[in-house]
Amino acid sequence: MQSTRQNKICRLIQQDMGDIFLKEMKPVLGNSLITVTQVRITPDLSIARIYVSIMIIGGGTKEALLQLIRENTADLRRRLGLREGKQLRIIPHLEFYLDDSLDYIENIERLLKQ
């Protein structure tokens, strides 16, 4: 169970990372739509696990784009630090995971229609 402080930090990171993906990372990641669906942070606030939903526009796969995001983790953490430097004493390390819940829901709906 997360504390109130953890929940506030999770919401803050989710909003800022979504904004970073939308505005600042377009040259690196291309035109694909990346949505931050959930953020979980460890109790000591040192690691943030970020779950992203990816919609591919153009060529490529979700796994390849996730790998590109993971390669740019240091840059993403720096950009997050510039935004949250006054609110957080230590910017957590970022871990990115693919959130496939939307694919799962689409699969369930497709099966129910059959």
C-alpha positions, 0 to 999 in steps of 0.5 A: 500500500502506497503512502500519500507522499508516494501517490503524489509523487507518482501523479507528478511523475506521470504528468511530467513524463507524459508531457515530456514524451508529447513535447520534447521527445518527438525528434528522438521517438518519431510520431508514435503516440506514447502514453504514461498509463501508470507510475509506481514508486518504491517506498524509499522513492529511489526507483520509479517504474513507469508503464507506457502504452505505445501506439505505433504510427509508421514503421516499427514495433512496440518493443523496438520503441520501448528499447529506444526509450530505455536507451534514452533513460538518462536523458529522460531522467535529466528532463524530469529533474529539470521539471521537478528539481524544486519539488523532489530532493532526489530524482528517482531512477526510471524503469520503463515497462510496456503496458499491454492492458489496452491490447488485452481489453481489445482481445477480450472484446474481440472474443466476446463479439465472436 
